[in-house]
């Protein structure tokens, strides 16, 4: 798939730039502020039948709103306009191609608008596709092999070193790492730390441990970093005395849930519920 849309959209951008897209997306798709929401409520309906709601389109060549199907396509055909914006999800449609198209730069502008919308409504931004950074792309290219995990495989089974009466911690970590809902959460990179010092974040370390467990390595793991964090957060657990595993879990659950709640992104509540066992 091209990152610059189709040739018709490239011609449109060359003639009109991205300004029209940015304004229409901001006011009628993302609705970045109260004024935009009021404008959409008043003006955003089909010019032909007056309908509104899902899958309404805005022509990017002129001032026209049309509903899905005959009205928007009739307008694009009669006016010889090619590009329209679907306002429910902010996707571009090319009439000449008879298909939705993808343009990387347009998606960047759309993401900025979604962030402004979320900030104005004081809510977390919804799910957005993962776009790898240059570093991540290079890592993927350098590690092109993929692993198919079958039901009878034992990937994720790793031993844990005893750091001096730390069996209580090891058994809790083993239980957490092999809880399917938690492993799905952390292996999907859902934790986006809101702390300026992520090296002090308990959940960041747990997330790293999930990656280590499922890396495919068989060598035992040392939990010295996790132990150090726990000693800093719970002074009464510091030292090499044996501790109660149940108490250890509950003492650190509150701290972990708090870190998940303070994180960024739309998965904060989900992570907190999973950690506290309140998922429904």
N, C-alpha and C positions, 0 to 999 in steps of 0.2 A: 504494500500500500504506500502511495506517495505521501510525503509529509507536507506537501504544498498544494493539496487538493487536486482538482482536475484542471485541465488547460483553460476551461471556461472561467473558473474561479481565479486562476492566475491572471487572466486578462482583465477580470473585474477589479482585482486589487491594483493592478498596474494603472488602471484608469481612475479608480475612486479611492485608493489607499484603504487602510483598515478602519478609518474613522467612523464610517457609517455602521459597520459591524459592531464596533466598540460601544457606540451610543445606544443602538437598538438592543443589544444584548444587556447592557447595563439597566435600561429602563423597562424593557418589556419581557426579558427572559430571567435575568438574575434579580432585578428590582433591588438596587443597591441602597436605597434609602426610602423614607416615607413618601417623599414627593414622587418617586418612581412607582411605588405601589399604588398611589392615588391615580396617577396617569394611566397605569395599566387597567385599573378598575373602571375608569371612565371611557377610555378610548379603545381598549383592546377587544374588539369584536369584529366579526366578519362583515366587510363592507356590503356584501350581497344579501345575506340572510339574517345578519344580526346575531348569529350564534357566538358563543364564547366558551372558554374552558380548554380542555386538552386538545393538543395538536392543532393549534391555530398558527398560521404562518405570517411572517412579515416579509414583504418584498424588500430587498436591499437596494433596488434601483430607484424606487419611488415610495410615496406614502400610500401603502395599501396593506390591509390585513385581510386574509382569506382563510376559510376553514379547509381542512384536509379534503382532498378529492377535487371535485369539479371547479370550485370557485377559485382556489389559488392556481391550479393548473391552467384554467381558462385565462386568467389574468396574465400569467407568465407567457402563455402562447400568443395571445393577442398583442401584447406590448413588446414581444420579443425580448423579454427579460429572462435571465437564466438563474439567478441566485436568490434563494429565500432562506429565512431563518425560522426553524421550528421553535416555538416559544416555550414549550413545556420543558424541554431538556436542553435547549440551546444548540441544536445540531443544524449543520448547514445542508441545504438541499439544492441540487443542480437539476434544473428542468431539462437541459440539453442532454445530460447523462441519464436522466430518469432515476436518480439514485442519491442517497445521502453521501456526503464527502467528508474527508478529514483533512484539516489543515493545522499543522502544529502551532504556528504563531497565533492563529485565531483561538486555539484552545488555551494558550497562555493568557491571552486577554480575558477569556471567559473565566479562567480560574481566579484571576485578580478580582473580577466582578463578584464571583461567588464568595470570596473572602470578605469583600466589602459588605455584601449582603449579610453574611454570618455575623460580622462585627456589629452592624447596625441593629440586628435582631437579638444580639447578645446570646448567640447559640454557636455550637461547634459546626464547622463546615462538614457537609455530607461527604460520602465516599467519592474519591477522585482516583482516576487510574494511576498506577505507579509508573513514573517516568524515570528510568535509571539515569544517574549522573554519569559523567565521563569515567570516574573511578569505578563505578559499579559495572559499566559497560565493558571496561577493560578486564575486570575480574571475571565476568561471564565469558568473554572471549578466551581468556587464559585457562578457564576451566569448562571446556565445552562438553565434557562427558556428563551424561545425566544418569541418575540412579532410579531404577524402577523398583519400588518397594512392594513386595508381595505379602499377603497375609501371614505366610509361614516364616517370614524372615525375622531376624532378631536385632535389626538395627535399632539403636537407642539403648541397648543394654550395656551399661558401663559400670565398672566397679568404682568405688569411692575410697580414697585413702583415709585412714583413721589418723587424725591430727592430734591425738591425745584425748581420749574419752569423748570423741565427737560422734559416736554412733547415733545419738539422739538426733543430731542434725542430718546425718546421712540418710536415715530412714525416712525423714520428712521430705527431703529433697527427692529421693527416689519415688515416693508416692506422688508428689506434685508433677514431676517430669513425665510420669506415665499415666497422667489423667488426660484422656483424649481431648476434652474441651479446652483445657489449658494449653496442651501441646499445639492444637490447631491455632489458638490465639497467638501464642508467641512465635510459632514457626511461620505465621503469616505477617510477621513484622508489624503487629498492630500497636505495640507500645511506642508512642512518640513522646519522649520524656520532656516535661515542661520545666525541669530543673536546669539552672545554669551550670551546675556541677554534676553532670550525669555520672561521673565516677563515684559519687557519694550516694547514688540512687540505688536502693535495694532491688527494685524491680528491673532496672537496667542490668544488674548483675545476674538476676534470675533469667532474664531474656538471653543473656550471653550463654548461660549454662544450658539452656535448651538447644542452642546452636551447637554447643560442644557435644552434648549427648547424642545428637542425631547427625553428627558429621561423618560417621562411618568408622571412626577410630575405635580400637578395642582397648587401648591402654587406660588404666585407672585415672580418675580425675582427682585433683586436689581442690578442695573448697576453701583455700586459705583467704581468698579475697572476700568471699561471702562471710566467712567467720569474722574477719576484721570489721566488715560493715556492721555485723550484728553486735559485736562488742562495743562499737561506737554508739549504736542506737539503743542498746539495752545493757547498761553497765553491770547490772546484777548477773548477767550471763557471762561476763568476761572471766577468763581463767580456764583452767583445764580440768575442772571438776565435772563429774557426770551430771547431766541435767535431765529433766523430764521432757520427753518428746512432745507430749500434748501441750504442756505449758509453753515450750519453745515455739510451737506453731502459733498458738493464740497470741503470744506476746508480739510476734512479728507480723501477724495478719493485719493488724490495725495500721501498722506503718506501711505495709505494702499496698493496702487498699487506699490509703491516703495519697501515696505516690501515683497510683493509677488514676485517682480522681483529679489530681493536679496536672496530669499529662495533657497533651494537645491532641487534636483530631476527634473524629466522631466515635471512636471505640472506647472512650473513657469509662462510660457507665457499664458497657459490656464487660470490660476487664475487671472492674470492681465487683460486679455481680458474680463473675466466674470465680474470682479469688475467694470471696466470702461464702460461696456455695449457695447463692440465692438466685441462681439462673432459673428462669421459667419460660 
